[in-house]
Amino acid sequence: MLIVPVKEGEGVEKSLKKLKKKFEKTGVLRELRKRQVFTKPSVVRRETVKRAKYKQRLIEAEI
């Protein structure tokens, strides 16, 4: 459960913004979307290797 301390005189919009930011940091929504679709472990591994190769090429291109 998320708790957002609201200061005296603070607007609702600012409090709502704080709540949304905290909610985003927890990663609940991201995890929920991830669990909706099953991905085989081999596909996940392939994607991580693909991402790592891409990042490595970007780093090498800068040098």
N, C-alpha and C positions, 0 to 999 in steps of 0.2 A: 504494500500500500504506500502510495506517495503522499508525503506531507509537505506542504508549501507554507512556510511561515509568511503571514501577511502583516506588514507594518501598518501602524496607524496612519491613516490618510492616503494610503497607497491605492491606486486605481485598480479596478477589476481587470482592465486590459493588461496591465503590467503583471498582475498575479497570474492571469491565464497564460501569459507568455512564459513566466517562470515554470508553470506546471508543464507546458508543452516541451520546454527545454529539458526538464528532468525526465519526462516520459521518453523523449528521444534518446537520452543518454543511457537509459536502462536497456534499450534494444528489444523491448517486448514486441513491438509491431514487426520488426525485422524477423525476429524468431518465429512469430506466428505465420508470416508469409512463407518462410523457409520450410515450416512443417506442413504446409498445405500440399506441397509437391515432393514426392520421394525422388531422390537422385541416387543412383547407384554409386557406391564408394569408388569404383574405378573411374567413373565420369568426374567425380569431385577431384580425385587425384590428378586426372588429366588436365582439368581446368586450372588447378593450382600451379602445375608445371608450366602450362601455357602462359599464365600471368607472370610467373617468375622469369621466364625467357624474355617476355616483352619488357619487363622492368630492367632486366640486365642489358638489353639492347639500347634502351634509353640512356642508361648510365654510361655505356660505352660510347654512345654517340656524342655525349657532352664532353668527353675527355679528348 
